[in-house]
């Protein structure tokens, strides 16, 4: 049985989205560190302006397409507003809590996709999402008391906007080159961050801030968003949101490496979350392979000769 090009592209898209989630997860602790020196809008303006410049330089010789900026407008503005709210929340919310609240989007994306795109998620995606959400609940439980404040509300609101970005991006990703479409996304995020940066007059670019800006711009913006956009050319929005849930697992693991205590509930929740992703992907892959037609059997090389009527031969003689 041969693997079709569609299944191969789907598999590579899944890998790209999981890798993007890992890149995103590495940024939570980094962003919390830098917010003591610069405002959320100032940091996002510097980070995404640099990312837009790098993506533009990389995409100059790539094929152009009509309606690029029009198609990038809605997902780009949603992404910008989501990042601004999430980063404002990170001023007081820990990286792991922010990641967990952000990935409530795994519930919102299938609902948006069903209402807007009229596409009902497959059973593997729904079951995987259910297991992953159970993991999020377990990861967020069992710790010290945490009252739900304004920053938590900002982060939860950002989850809705990130979900809108994923669904809107899924509708246009196939029409445009990933680097060119990524340039529009980075540009719109910088544009949304500009008013807050101007209001706070926060334009810091010392060595410490510059190192954080370079790291997040190149790894978690240019690299991760190119992977996400390319992956969404081959994977549905609902599956994309599930695969991107590698992000909170990485955020919690990085927090532990940096000295934050790792509770047993967090470890169990992370295992459930990863299990939900793997369950969905393995189930989806088996379903795809089951639909691939088997190759026709090779024709037999054995020659069959017609039977000879011995009686007829005798009469002829």
N, C-alpha and C positions, 0 to 999 in steps of 0.2 A: 504494500500500500504506500503510495507516494504522498508527500505532504504538499498541498496546493499552495500557490503563491499567496493567496488570501490568508490562509492559516499562518504562514510564516510571517507575514506583515503584522497580523494580529498579535502574534507572540512577541515580536520585536517592539510593538507599540506598548504592550503590557510591561515589558522590561524597562522601556524608556520612562513610563509614568512612575513606576516604582522607584527608579533612580532619581527622578525629579522630586518625589516625596522625601527621599533621603537628604537631598541637597537642601530642600526647604527646612527640614527638621534641624539642620545644623545651625540655623540662623537665630533661633529663639534666644539662646543664652547670649549670643553675640550682641543682638539688638538691645537686650536689657542692660548690657554693660555700657553701651555707648549713649544711652538716653540720659545718663547723668551729666553729659557734656553738651548735648545738642537737643533741640526740640524734635518731636516726631516728624513734623512737616519738613524741617531743615534737613534731617537725616534722609528722609525719603526723596527729597528733591535732589540731593547730591548723589545718592545711590542710583536712582533711576535715570537721572540725566546722563551719568557715566554709562550706565547699561544701554541706554538708547543710542548713545554715540558709538559704542563698540558694536552693537548690532547693526547700526546703519553702515559702518565701515565694512563689516563682514558681508552685508547683503547687497552692496552696490552693484556687483556683477551678477546677481541672481536674477532669474526671470521676473519681470514685472507682471502685474495682473490688474484688471479693472476693479474699481470699487474697494480698493484695499483699505483706505482710511475710513470710508463709510462703514465697511464691515467691522473694522476694528474699534469703532466708536463706542458701542454699547458695552462689549466686554472690557474695553480699556477703562472706561469711566467707572464701571462696577469694580474692577480690580483696584483702581486708585482709591476709591472710597473705602473699600474693604481694608486695604493696607493702612490707610490713615487711621481708621477706627481701631484696628488690631494693634498698631504701634502705640497709639495713645493708651490703650488698655495695658500694654506691657510696662508702662511707667510704674504700675503698682501690682499687677497680676504676674505671678511666676510664669516662667516659660512653659512648664508642663501643663499648668492649668489653662493657659492661653491656647496651647495646642489642642487640648481636649475640647474646649469650648468651640474652637474653630472648626473641628471636624464633626460637629453636629451637621455640617453640610452633607454628610453621607446620607442623611435622612431627607434633606431638603432637595438635593439634586434629582432623585427619582421622581419626586412629586412635581417639580418644575418641568422635567422632561415629559412626564405623562400629560400635563396640562398644556404646555406650550408646543412641544414637538409632536404630541399625540403618539408617543412611543412608550409602551409599557415595558419596564425592565424585565429581563428574563428571570426565571426561577433561581438559577445559580447566583445571580447578582443580589436578588432579594434575600435569599438565605444567608449569603456571605455578609451582606450589610447588617442583618439582624444579629449575627454572631459578633460582628465588629462593634456594633453599638453596645451590645452587652459588655464587651471588653472595655469600651470607653466608660461605661457606668461603674464597672468594677475598679478601673484605674483611678477614677475620681473619688472613690469612697475609701473609708478606713483611715483617713488622715486627720490632722488637726482641724478643728472647726474653721470653716471658711464662709463668711457671710457674703451674700451676693450683692455687690455694689455697682456703682455706675460704670466702673472700668470693665466689670464682667458683662454688663449689658452692652457696652461698646463692642466687646469681643464677640458676643453672641450675634449682634447685628452684623458684624463683619462676616460671620459664617454664612448668613443669607446672601450677602453680596458676592462672596467667593463662589457660592453655588450658582448664582446668576452668571458669573464670569465663565464658569466651566460649561454650563449649558449653552450660553451664547457663543462661546468659542468653538464648541463642538459643531455648531451649525455652519460655521464659515471656514474651519481649519483646512478643509480639502480644497478650497478655492484659491489659496494663496501659499506662497513660499513661506515656510516656518520662520525664517530669519526676518523676512520683510514684515510679516504679521507680528512677530515679536517686537520689532521696532515700534510699531504703532502702540502696542501694549505698554512698553516702557515709557514712551512719550506721554501717554495719557496719565499714567501714574504720577509722573513728575509734574504735569499740569495741575492735577488735583491737589498735590502737596504744596504747590506754590503759594496760595493764599495764607495757609497756616504758617509757612516759613516766613513770609513777609510780615505777618501780624506779630510773630514772636521775635522777629529780627535775629533769627538764629542761623548764621552762616559760619559755622566753625569748621576749620580745615587744618587742625594741627596734626602732628604725626599719628597720634592715637586714633583720632576720628578717621583720618585718611586710611589707616590700615583696615578699620571696620568697613568703611565704604568700599574699598577695593575688594575685600573678601566677599561681602554680600552682593555687590554688583556683578562680579565675574562668575561666582559659583552659583549663588541662589537666584540671580536674575537672568543673566545671559545664558548660562549653562542649563539651569533648571527649566526656564520657560521655553527654551528651544526644545528640550526633551518633552515637555508637556504638550506643546503645540504639535510637534511631530507625532507624538503618541496618540493625540486625539484625532488625528487623521484616520486612524485605523481602529480605534476603540470607542465604544459608546460613552456618553457623558456619565451615566450611572456607574459603569465599570471604572471609568477614570477616577471618579471621586473615591471609590473603594481602594484602588491601587495607590492613590496619593496618601492614604492613611498610614503609609510607612512614616509619614512626617511626625505624628505625635509619639510613635514608638522611639524614634531617634531623639526627639526632644527630651523625653523622659530619661533615656539612657545617657544622653550627654549631660543632663542635669546631675545624674548620679555620679558620673565620672568627675564632675566639677565640685563634688562634695555634698550635694543634696541627698538626704536619706532616701533609700529605695524601699518602700513598704512592700510587704508581701502582696497586698491587693494590687499594687501597681504592676508587679511582675506577672501576676495571674491575668490581669486585664490586658497587658501587652501581649501575652501568649494567646489570649482569645482573639485579640485584634488581628494579629498575624495569621492565626488559624482561619479567621473569616476570609481574609484576602486569599490565602492558599486554597481554601475550600471552593471559593467562587471561581478562581482561575483554573484549577484542576478539573472541576465539573464542566466549566465552559469548554475547555480544551477537549475533553472526552466527547462532549456533545458535537463539537465541530468535526472531530475525526470520524465519528459514527456516521456523519452525513456525507463523507467523502466517498464517491463510488469506487468500488474495487476495480483494479485493473483487469481487463479481460484476459482469460487464460490463453497462453500461446497455443496455436493450432498444433495438433498431433502430427508428428513426422512419420508415423507408421503408415505404410501404404497398404491398402486392402484391395485384393484382386477379386474380380467376380468369380463366383463358383462355376465350375465347368460341369456340364451335363455329360457324364460318361456314356450314357446310352446314345445320345445324339452323335457323339464322336464315333462310336462303333458302327452305326448305320452309315455314316459317311464313308467309312472305309469299305 
